Amino acid sequence: MKVFFLLIGIISLVCGVKFIYDARPIVKKYFGFGDKNEATLGLKMVGFLLAIIGGALIMYIY
C-alpha cells in the first residue's frame, strides 16, 4: 500500500511539473478555443495543484 501511494505521488508530481513548464504547447496542441492565455493559466494552476498533492503524498508516506 505504501508503494502504491508513493507511485501515485510521483506520477502526480511529474504530471504537475510537466503541466507547469509545457502549458502553452499543450494548449496549442489540444485545445482550440480562442483565449490561449486563460487556458495556459488554468493549466498551470492545475499543474501547481497536482505538484502540491504529489509532493504532500510523498512527504507523508516517508
N, C-alpha and C positions, 0 to 999 in steps of 0.2 A: 504494500500500500504506500509505503514511503517512497519507493522508486517511481510509482505511478504519479504521485503528486509532484515529484521532482521533474519528471519528464514534461508534465503539463506546464509547470512553471518555466522551464527552459524554452519550450515551444512558444508560449505566450510572450515571453521576454524577447525572443528573437523576432517574432512577428511584429511586436510593438516597435522595436528599433527599426525594422525594415519599413514599416509604415511611416515613421517619422522622417527618415532620410530620403526615401524614394516616393514621397507623396505626390509630387507633381507629375512624374512619369506614369505612375499608376492611374492617376485621374485622367490623364490624356489618353491612356490606352483603353481603360474600361468604362469610363463614364463619358457620355456625350452631351450633357446639358451645358447651358451657356456659361454660367459663372464658375470658372475653374478655381478662382481664389477662395471662394467659400467651401468648395468641395475639398480643396487642399487643406484648409484649416480644419475642417471636420475630420479628415483622415488623420491629420497629425494629432488631434485630440484623442481619437480612438487609439492610435498608436501609443500615446502617452499613458492612457489608462491601462492598456494591455501590458506595457512595460512595468507599471507600478504593481499591477496584480501579479505578474510573473515574478518580479523581484520579492514581493511580500511572501509569496508561496515558497520560494527558495529559502528566504530568510527564516521563516517559521518552521520549515522542515528541519533545518540544521540549527 
